[in-house]
Amino acid sequence: MHFHILVFILFTFIFTYLLFKLFLHPKEKSINNKKAPGPAKLPIIGNLHLLGTLPHRSLHSLSIKYGPIMSLQLGQVPTIIVSSSKAAELFLKTHDIVFASRPKIQASKLISYDSKGLAFSEYGPYWRSVRKLCTLKLLSPSKVEMFGPIRKEELGVLVKSLEKASMVGEVVNVSEVVGNLIEEIMCKIILGRSKYEQFDLKKLIQEALALIGSFNMADYVPWLGAFDLQGLTRACKRVSKSLDEVLEVIITEHEQATKIDKTHREDFVNILLSIMHQPIEFENEHNLIIDRTNIKAILLDMIVAGIDTSSTVIEWALSELIRHPRVMKNLQDEITNEVGNKRMVEENDLNKLNYLDMVVNETLRLYPVGPLLIPRECRESRTIDGYFIKKKTRVMINAWAIGRDLNVWSENADEFYPERFIDKKMNYQGQEFDSIPFGSGRRRCPGIQLGLVTVKLVIAQLVHCFNWKLPYNMSPSNLNMEEKFGLTMPRAQHLYAIPSYRLAGDAKHE
Ligand code: HEM
């Protein structure tokens, strides 16, 4: 019985699709507008089969054939892939407002309260208000500085445990300890604490990250979504229910603590609760009164966007430093010259460490954690560089390809060579397009400052306090550097290394 219904539905869709192709397509063509070049597509799936397991690499190869503005059909979604810095500037600066929206994806609808957070909400008064709120109240320079003691404390704990490991020559899973460190830091900043006996917050966050990053057929061939063939709809609903329960507990706990003690520590939950039920913005008579659902959606976005990003950058930087002893030595020398060898690095040392900046810029160029940024959606039909782009077209910016463009970065573009940034200062505020690890334009990352200070401090500390060598006498040049594709782009294999403590015996490290 069910089988017959399924066959009937499939035939109905295929029939509708063919009708659409026969009668609508010629009409489209008759409009004299040039489409960006792209590969031939298959019925129903379009070009989905060309993405492969590492879409940023497959799309880069295709762009060499079809050009920096390439047209694809992903299932039923017309898509433009942007693969050069010049083209990115057109989409993210010249015509930024046209491409400042996000497509609705199923995972964000189900997990992130119908996209009521920041990262996946469509462009408009709601997004503008929430963005302003997050930039001013949560991620401003003064707030980033205010959370400095949390970074210092957590990093101190890690250094102590690594010092113990170094005494016995233990092999450390660097990817795991860095991941845990960033999770601890971000959960304390966002939620006030990271450990809860009642539930496994870390596991839930990992599940949510995996679901938001997964490739869901429902987003590309919506009529297939009804069948939930990948089981992702069910998984999203289950994780969303558990996360909601957890957020309710955390918020209620904060509300009760505030009633008892007015001098509570500031974290994102408390900051947001202090403005609950208040209008946060008046714009063309749009008056957003922030409620509990808005707060939960914003908190979730901060957790999802804030944790994996920073830890992935640190993991890649340490891998490249271990692979390049010359660069590692230059960096350690710079830090020792500024800080000495009797104390740990402090946050206010960071602005004197120019070589560290270059190492971080080079890591972000080669390993942008969001290789295709977060997809954009075209808000109105527009002709860009002679190519007609229809309203609702999805736009993906291949930041990975842009950072490795031979025309911009010369023939050694694939090499880790921080010195290329000696005369090229990067501030990621939307002026440069040769490397765009934080995106650009209105939707660029609002957590740049928090991300950069965390990444720089952790890298500086770990190479200042320790020398690192690969286990089992592995040669640095043999370290596997393959990546995995997802919401972020981490190493395919965890990084393992042996630390040896290098500060003076009486050095202070708290
Ligand atoms: C080194 C660390 C980080 C990197 C490399 C990074 C990268 C990115 C990228 C590529 C985007 C998409 C931009 C676009 O579409 O143009 C983004 C968006 C975003 N990031 Fe970050 N990010 C980092 C850290 C953070 C942190 C620490 C937070 C907050 C706790 C954060 C919050 C967000 C949010 C909320 C968005 C969505 C913005 C919007 O759509 O308006 N990020 N980030």
Residues whose N, C-alpha, C, O or C-beta is under 5 A from the ligand:
A	BS01	HEM	L118 A119 M302 A305 G306 T309 S310 V313 V369 G370 L373 I374 P437 F438 G439 S440 R442 R443 R444 C445 P446 G447 L450 G451 L452
